[in-house]
Amino acid sequence: MSDGETLTSSEYIRHHLQNLTYGQHADGSWGLAHNAEDLAEMGFWSINLDSMAFAIGLGLLFMWLFRKVAKSATADVPGGLQNFVEWVVEFIDDSVRGSFSGKNPLVAPLALTIFVWIALMNTMDLVPVDYLPFVAGQLGVGHLKIVPSTDPNVTFAMALSVFFLVLFYSVKMKGFGGFIGELTLHPFGKWGMPFNLFLEGVNLLSKPVSLALRLFGNMYAGEMIFILIALLPWYAQWTLSLPWAIFHILIVLLQAFIFMTLTIVYLDMAHHVEDHH
């Protein structure tokens, strides 16, 4: 940051944890949030421009790259990029076959999209915390967060998308009556209907919450550690940042894998009429 010397440690942390947010101010005008007070004024009807830009940009990168490889794929000796893409596709295919017992042509492409997209978003956490915000600052942009998966708006949006798919296929495969019966008659039969509804309702609603918070919490904690390391003297930064980055690579991929696997499992449960627990 160009003004990093003038910030205290707490101000530096708050600056790096604030998104580039656009919304309506208390006076009715629309514009960017400059501090926490502005964010509080904007409330729900605001948008984190940096999260949206990086998430959409990385999604487009994923589609462009895989489409490029698919169009140039050869049956002869493949290049390194084709080998990598084929390995990812085979890995996802094996994961779906191992966790999903139904028949649905949507599940494998959905799993591939979730894994690669989240992995790309998480990987942005390995970019040094000051580099892109510094460039943005030189261009007059006051705040910039480059890791979309550290934004709960992004993780909850993805989790709710999966949740709506789970609800859709639960009703489609079991019928509306079967779905309601699943919520009200298990595990204690019709005489325990209120208790059943409470237990099954909590179990159902916990799916998107756990998906969103698990991804957000792990990535946010990783980002925070990078920020704290950046506050240390330069020799300590070089000593600690590389080992943490290497370890963080495992977290980056593991969180993408967990989100994908749970999505497959939840959809598998939605496709089972009787064995749904």
N, C-alpha and C positions, 0 to 999 in steps of 0.2 A: 504493500500500500504506500502511496505517496506521502500520506500523513500519518504513517504508523508510529513515528516517534512522538507524536503529540497525544496519543491515546493511552489511557491506562489499560491495565490487563482486562478489567471487567468491560470497559468500553470496546476494546478490541474483540472480545468474545461476543458481545452483543451485536457488534457490527457484522461479524461473520455469520451469525445465526439468523440475521434478518433477510428475508426474501425481497426481491424487487417487486413490490406489490402496488397494484393500481386499483383505485377505488374512489368512492365518494367521501369527501371530507365533511366535517360537521357543518361548514358554511354552505354546503350544497355543491361546491365545485368538485370537479373530478381531476385526479392527478395521482402522482406517485406518493407513497408513504416515505417519510424521511426519518421517522423514529417510532418508538413503541406507542406513543400517544396517537400518532396518525393511524397506526394499525388498529388500535382500539376504537377509534372513531369510525373506521370503515366497516368493521364488523364482518358479517357473513358475505355481503355483496361486494367482494373484492376478489382479485385474481392475482396469483403469483406468476408474473410474466416469465421469470427465469425458469421456474419449474416446468411451465407449459412449453417454453421454447426448447429446452434441453430434452424433455421427454418426447416431444413430437419429432425433434431433429434426430434423436437416436432411433426412434421407431422407423423413420424414413431411411436412415442409414441401414438398418437391419433388412428392410424390404429390398432396397436397392442392391445390397451386397448379395443376398441369397438369390435374387432374381438374376443377377449378373452371372453367378456361378451356374444356376440352372440352365441358362441360355447357352453357356459355353461349355457345358459338361461333355466329357468325351469318354468313350468306352476304352480308349487306349490308356497309357500310363497317365494318371491324373496329376495335376499340379498340386502344390502345397495347399492353396486355398480350397480347391475342390476336395482334397482329402479331409481338410478340417471341417468343412460344411457337411460332408457325408458322415463324418464321425459324430457330429452333433445330432444330425437327423437320426442316425442309428441308435444313439444313446437315448434320445427322446422316445423313439419307437419301442425300445426295450422297456423303458420305464412305463409307458402306457400299457404294453402287453402284460407287464407284471402287476399292475395295480388296477386296471380297468377290465372287467369281465364282460361288459355289454358290447353292443355294436352301435357306434355313433361316429360318423366320419368327421365330426367337429372336434373331437377330443384331442387327437394327435396334433393337428395344426394349432389348436389353442394352447396346448402344452408347449409346443415349440416356440410360439410367440411369447408366452409368458416367460419361459426360461431365458431366451436370448435377450428380450427387451429389458427384463429386470437385471440381468447380468451386465448389460451395457450401461444402464443407469447407475448401478452400484460401482462399476469400474471407474466412474468419474471421481469417486472418492480418493482414488490413487493419484489424481492430479494435485500437485502442491497447492495448499490452501490459498496462497497469496497471489499466484500467477494470474489467473483469469480475472479475479476481482481487481488486481492492480491495473490490468489492461482496460477493464471496464471503467475504472476510476479516471484513467487518462482520457477516456471518451466522454466523461461527464456523467457516467452511471454510478450512483452512490452505493448501491448494494447489488450483490450478485451471488446467489448460491447455485452451484453447478451440479449438485447431486439431487436429482428429482426424488429419489427414494428416501431422502431425509425430510421430505415434506409430507406430513400426514394427509394432506388433501390428495396427493397422488396415490399413496398406498391405500387409503380408504376408497378412492374411486375404483382402483383395480379390484379390491376385495369385494366391493358392492357389485361390480360387474359379474364376478364369479358367483356371488350369492344369488343374483337374479337368474343366472343360468341354472343354478341348483333348484331354485323354486320352480322355474319353467319346466325342467325335465321331471321334477318330482310330480307335478300335476299332470304332465303329459303321459308319463309312464304308469302312474297309479290312479289317475282320475282325480277330480277334485274331492270326491267323497273319500277315496282311499288316502289322499294326503291329509285331510282333516282327521280321518280315523287314526292315522299314524300319530298325529299330534295329541289326540284326546284319549285314545284307548290303550296306549302303552306307557309304562309297563304293568299297570295295576288293574287293567280292565275298566269296564264302564263305571264301576262304583268309585273308582279313584280318579274320575275325569278331571276335576280341578287340579289335583296334584299332578296328574299326567301332563296336562296342558302347561303347567308351570315348568316341569322338568324338561319336556321336549321343546318348549318355547325357548328356554335358556340355552339348551343345547344347539338349537337352530341359529339363534342370534349370535352365539359365541363364535360361529364359523367366520363371518366377515371380520369381527372384532379381532380375533386371534391372528388371522391372516394379515390384517393391516398393521396392528401394533407390533407383531413380531418383526416384520420387515423394517418398519419405521424405527423401532427401538434399537435394533442392532446397528443399523446404518447411522443413526443419529449419534449413538455412543462412539462409533468409529470416527465420525467426523469431529466430534468433540475432542477426542484424544489427539488427532492431528492438529487441531487448533491449539491445544495446550502445549504440544511439542513445539509449535511455531513460536510460542512465547519465550522459550528457553534460549540461552546463548547459542551462537551458531555451532559451536563444537558439540554441544549436547543434542542439537537438532540432527546433525549428521550421524551421531551415535545411535539415536533412538528411532528416527524416522524410517530408515531402511528396514530394520527388523520388524517394526510394526507394519510397514507396508507389505512385506512378504507374508506376515501372518494374516493381514487383512485380506489378501487375495483369497484365502480359504473362506473367510466370512462372506466376501462378495459372491462367490460361486455357491456356497452352501445356502445362503438365503434365497437365491434364485431357485435352487433345486428344491428347497423345502416348500416354497410358495407353489411351485409347479406340482410337486407330489401331492400336497394337500388338495389342490384343485382337482387333480385326477381322482383322488380318493372320495372327495365330496360328491363329484359327479357320478362315480360308481355307486355310492350309497343312494343317490337320487334315482338310479336306474333299477334298483332292486325293490320289488314289490313287497317281499316278506322279510328278507334278511337285510334290514336297513340300519342295524346298529353296528 
